[in-house]
């Protein structure tokens, strides 16, 4: 399927509108929990690129249709079918998805993400680059990829890499789901809108007064002035939005178990984490976390732990480049096909992982995941960060 076909296919799956100076993106697959297809990725790229130079669009808001999800991730079934049918669609999807996510992180205008409902995987990719990440009472956030033989991608090497190391390992390895309070506590959200505040936000944005500085709105070519205006607009948007909710909470569940979490997730490797949790298995949180890790692909756990170590030292563009390499190997020789089969296709929830235990995973196999199949000059994401 070519790019034009992708865009046409996605015309009802992602909606675009301009309301009071806001470019509004609505992920519109509520029955599929707004999972992102390749066509949606292409459409968002094209629209965001156009809006970047459109003086009628001062900021961007992304949201999900329906009441259940912002976005539950990528269209995993389509990726699975591409792999088992020996097609290359999955590779093209990841290249375009990571380019989109990078664009969002570097977007020249304020980009706001309303994370109402489930936010997982690819949903985090189009959210964590936002200048304002807004969570609600219904937010359920996770990076659960190790459960299907993958690793936390869509820039997680970078955005998890900016969290406390023990929190990053806990979230990336276990795939645990957290709510708004923990999202604030971890640093994966900026403001929590409680109760009816999300509707108050919509009303406020519909009436937002852009007047200050409007007469000096820059032309598309005046890069310096445009950047300066974006900073000013973001400051004004923050001043209008943050008072609607809370930016911190003392009631975050993870705060209550932080000492325990730090003790276990500061172990030297995944085997050490599991052993530490097993010794503390009478503690409910430790037992629950151990059970999560025991459901995950041992190979994916080892790769993810190494990924998070490396990601802390990478800039954003290099993080995406590394993740594309990891994705190549996960699809070629990893546990993805088996993980999706067990969870989504046969639904027996009995994956037969390539390695049965963490002890079985060879260190050389983990390191091989980081060897690029492309020469540096031919990496599909080589151009990231060059402009």
N, C-alpha and C positions, 0 to 999 in steps of 0.2 A: 504494500500500500504506500503510495507516495505522500508527500507532505500535504498537498492540496486535498487528497482524499481524507487524510487524517483530520484536517481542519473542518471539512464538510461534515464528517461523521460526528464531530464534537459540537456542532452548532447548537444543539439543545442540551448537551451535557455540561456546558459551562456557559453562563450568561454574563453579558457585559452591559453596563449602563453608566451614564454619567448623571449624577444627582447632586446639585448644588456644589459643583466643583470637585466632587469625589468620583473617581473612576471606581465603580463597584463591580467586583468579580464575585459571582455566585456559583459555587460548585453545585451542579444540579443533577446528581444521581442519588436521590435520597434512599431509594430502595436498595442501592448498593453501598449505602453509608458514604456516598460521595467519593468512592474510590476513584483515583485518577487514572484515566486512560492516556494512551500516547496522543490521541487527537486532542485531548484537553490540554496536555502539555504544550503542544504546538500552538494551539489557539491562544493560550495565556502568554506564551513568548511573544507572539505577533502583536497582541493587544497591548501588553506592557511596553513593548518597544515603541509602538505608536504613541501611547500616552506620555511617554517620557519627553516627547517634543511637542506635546499638544498644550497650548496655553490655557485651554478650557479645563484642563485637569490639573488640579493643584495638589491632590493627594490620592492615594488608592486605599480602598477597603476591600478585604477578601473575607468571605463568609461561606457557610455551607447551607444548602436548602434542607428543610425538614427540621425535626426536633431531636433527632438522635445523634447526628454526627456533623462535625466540621469536615473531617476527611479521615477515613479509616485506613488510608494508605494507597499504595499503587494497585493496579488491577492484576493481582497475583495469578489468577487463573490464566489470563492472557499471556503472562510471562512464562508460566509453566507450559502452556500449549506450544509456544514458540520454541522452547528448549526441547521438548519431547518430539516435536516434528522436525527437528534439525533445521529450523529457520534461524534468522538472525534478528528478528524483531526485538527480542529482549535487549540486545546490545544497543540498538538504535534508540530504544526507549530510555535506557539509562543515560546515554550520551545527552539526549535532549532534556531529560529531567534534571540532570546535574547542571546543565547550562542555564535552565530556567531558575533553579534554586540559587545559583551564583548571581544571576541578574537581580534577584530579589534582595540578596544581601547587599548588593552594591547599587540599589535603585536610587536614582537622583532626586526622587520626590518622596515625601513621607508615605510609608506603606504600613498599613494597620491591619492586623489579623484578629478577627473575632472568633475565638476558639471555643465555640459553644457545642458541647457534646463530645463525641469520641474524636481524639486526635492521635493518630498513630502513623508510623512510617512516613510515607510520602506526604501525609498531612503535615508532619513536622517539617518536612523539607520546604513547603511553601509558607510556613509560619515562623520558623526560628530566625529567618533573616529580617523579620519585620522590625520597624523602629518602635512599634508598640504592639505587644502581645497581650491580648485581653482574654482572660479566662472567666468562666461563670460557674454557677453552682452545678451545672451539668457536665462540666469538663471532665473527661477521663483521658489521660495522656499517657502514652507509652511508646517505647521502641522495642517491639517484641520479636525482632527478626531472628534471634538465635533459636526460637522455637520452630522455625521452618527452614533451618539450615543455612540462614544468611547471617548478616552482621548489621549493626546499626549504621545505615548509610545516609544518603541525602544531606551530607554535611555534618553528620553526627560526630565524626572524628574531630571536627572543629568546635561545634557548639557544646557537645559533652566535654570536650577537652578544656573548655573554659569554666567548668564547674569544679568544685572540690573533687580531688581524685577519687576518694572513696565513694562519693555520691555518683560520679560518672561510671565507676565500675559496677555499682549496684544496679543502676538503671540500665546500662548497656548489656550487662551479662544476664541479669534475671528477666529483663523485659517486664518488670512489675508495672502495674497501672497505678498512677497517682492522680489525685484530685487537685482542685484549685489551690488549696492551702499549701500542699507540697510543691506544686509548680512554682509558686512564689518563693517558697523556702529554698528550693534548689537553684533558682535563677533561670527558670525556663518560662517565666511569665513576668509581666510588668505591673499588671493591675488585675484585681479580682472584683468583678461586678456581681454583687449579690442580689437576690430577689428580682425585682422588676428593673434593676439598673440597666440591663442590656437594652430594654426598650427605651429607657430614658436616653441612652447613648444614641440610638437611632434618631430619636426626635431632635436631640441636640445637634447631630451632624446635619440633619436636614435644614437646620436653621443657622448653621455656623456662619459667622460673619467674617468674610475674607477681606473686608475693607482695608485695614491697616496695611500699607505697602502695595495695595493693588495697582495704584497708578504707576508704580515703578516695576511692574511685572516684566521680567527680562525676555528678550527674544531667545529663540532656541539656540542661537550660536554663542550667547554670552555665558560661557561655562562658569566663570567665577561668580558672576551675579546670580546665576541660577542656583549654584551650590549655597550661596549665602542666604538666598530666599528660602531654600529648603530647610536650612537650620532654623531660621526664624519661624517658619510655619510649624515645624515639628515642636518647637518650644511652646507655641501657642496652643497646638492641639493637646500636648501633654497637660498644659495648665487647665484646659477645659475638661479633659477626660479623667485624669487621675483623681480629682475630688469626688467623682461618682462612685468610687470603690475604695478598696484597701490595697496598699502596696506592701503590706507585711502582716504576718499573723503569728501569734505565739502558740497557736493551737495546731500547728502542722504536725501530723502523725510522725513524720520522719524525725522531727526535732525531738520527739519523746524517746526515740530509740537511737539517737545519733551516736551515743557513746558505744553502744553495742555494734551498730553498723560500721563505725570506724575501726573497731577492733577486728572484726572479721574481714572487712574488705581492704585492710592494709596488709594482708598476707602477701607473700612474695609472688605467688602465681595462683591460677584458678584452683589447682589441687589444694593449695594451702587454704584458700577461702572455704572450699567445701569441707575440708578437715576441721577447720575452726568452727564452722556452723554445726557440724555433726557432734562436736564435743559439747555444744550448747543447745542440743536439740530439744531439751525440756522447756526451753523458753519459746513461747508461741511464735514470736516474730522470726526467730532463728529457724525454727522448724518449718515455717511457711516458706521462707526464703530458700532453704535447702531443697524443699520439694520443687520449687520453681526451677532451680538450677539442674536438678536431676531429670527434668523433662526436656532440657535443651540438648541440642547437638553438641557432643563433646568437642568435635573439631571446630565448630562455630564459636564455642566459648573460648577456646585457646586462641583462635584467630582474632576474635574481638578484643581480648585482653591486650594482645600485642598491638592491635590497631589503636586502641585508646592511649597506650603508651606513646606510640609514634605521633598520633594526632596532636598531642599537646605541644609538639615542637614544630608543627607545620603551619604555614599560612593557609588562608582559606582555599586558594586555587590549588595548592599542592594537596590539600586534604581531599578535594574532589577527585584529583588525578589518582591518588592512592586508592580511593574507594572504587573507581572504575576498574582498576587492576584487580582488586579483591573480588569484585563482582564477576569479572571474567573467570576467575578460578572457581568461585562458588558454583557457577553454572556448569563449568566444564568438568570439574572433578570433585566438587563438594557435595553437601547434603541437601541442596535445595529441592531437587526433584522428589526425593523421598519424604522430605518434610511436608511439602505441599500435598503429596499423595495421601499421607497419613492424616493430615488435618482437614483438607478441603475436598479431596477427590473421593477416596474410599471412606474417609471419616472414621477410621478404626482407632485413631489416636494411639497407634502402636508403631511409631517410626522405627525402622531398622537402620540406625545410623551407621555410617561407614566405620566408625570406631565406637565400640560399645561403652568404653569408659575413658575418663580423662587420662588414665595411666597408659592407655593404648595409643594415644595420639603422639606420633613422632615429632620432635622439635623441628626436624628438617622439613616435614610436611607443612608446618605452620609458616616457616620462613619462605617456603616456595610460593605461598599465596601472595607475597609482596614482590615477587619478581615479575616485572612488566613483560607482557607478550609483544610489546611494541618498542621500537627504538624511540629514544626521547623525542627526536624531531618529528616522529610520526604518531605520537600519542593523540588520540581523538580529542582530548581536551587541552592540547598544547596552548591554544590561543587564550585560555582563561587568564585574566589578569594582565594581558598585554596591552589593553587599551584604557 
